[in-house]
Each structure stands twice: as C-alpha cells, then as structure tokens.
Amino acid sequence: MLYGFSGAGQSKLNRRRCGIARQRSQDRTSVNRDIRAPEVRVVGADGEQIGVMPIEEALQKARESHMDLVEVSPNAQPPVCKIMDYGRYKYELTKKHQEARKKQKGFQIKEIKVRPGTDSHDLETKVKHIQKFINNRDKVKVTLVFRGREITLSQQARDVLERVAEMTSEFAQVEQFPKFEGRTMTMVLSPK
C-alpha cells in the first residue's frame, strides 16, 4: 500500500505525498487522493470490471483490499482506475525497463585514417586495429585524407581502400563503399 489512511503519522503521510508529487511530475500517474475526477470506472485487482462509481467509493474499495487506486487511463470518459499495489507496479515497470536496456545492442563508429601512399606494412597494422574494433561489435569508418596535390591520386586512393576491404573480408563487410567527401574519401566496415 502506498500510504495509510489513518490519522496517525500525519507527518509521514505528508512526506509521502510530497514524494508522490515529485514522482508524478515525471510519470504523470495519479494515485489515490491525487485523482481529481468526481467519478471513475474501476477495475479490480484481478482484472474484473467493478463499474462506474464516485471517487470516494472507489477509494473505499481500494482501502478495503489494502491496495492503491491507480489512474490507468486518465483521458477516458470517465477515467479508468485500477486497484493495485502501486509500489509493486513501479518495481515491475523498472525491472522491465532494465531488461529492455540489457537487450539493446549498442555500437560505436571507430575511425581509422590512412593516406594514398600508405605502405602495405602500415596497412597490416591498421587492419589489426580494425579487427580489434570489429571483434568488439563496433563499426569502423576508414578515412583516406588527401593533402595538397594528393587529390590527383584518386585511383591510388581507391586501390588502398580496396586493399583494406580485401584484407578485412574474413571478419568484416563493406557497409558503405568508398565515396568522396571534399578532400577525404570514406568507407564504412561493419561486423559480418
């Protein structure tokens, strides 16, 4: 039960109400005395329809079952309220959000920079870094940077990126083929 209805412990009751007000501003769920509608449609704790009744009568039914009256659908006419243990409901909702967050797969885009004249040994080192990133389930953006007159070496630059794609073909696939963006050429690799 969210808070008691007895006269004892009024300071505790006020503290809890303040906590509810702060919490309600975040999730907008009205509970017990925070429900402002004069008449509500009540659903029981086991899911059966109890019917439309004045708010005071609905609160009395919630008190009798030692549970809370929670406004489930505030926009309906009249608003729909359910008799439930609000603390348990919030706990289960938090657990569901945590499980959903665990199942999400996050990845980052790592960047490797090369030049048109990058030697084969240096490329092998870069490929080892790419393999490490791909094994961590990250995507890799291979950026080839042109400086000065190197912009005329576009075919040589494409050859470098094709060699990188060949060297990584065992563990990565080309998600975005090489394309020019100003003075750079980029290619994106992702895990197979």
Secondary structure, 3 states (H helix, E strand, C coil): CCCCCCCCCHHHHHHHHHHHHHHHHHHCCCEHHHCCCCEEEEECCCCCEEEEEEHHHHHHHHHHCCCEEEEEECCCCCCEEEEECHHHHHHHHHHHHHHHHHHCCCCCEEEEEECCCCCHHHHHHHHHHHHHHHHCCCEEEEEEECCHHHHHCHHHHHHHHHHHHHHCCCCEEEEEEEEEECCEEEEEEEEC
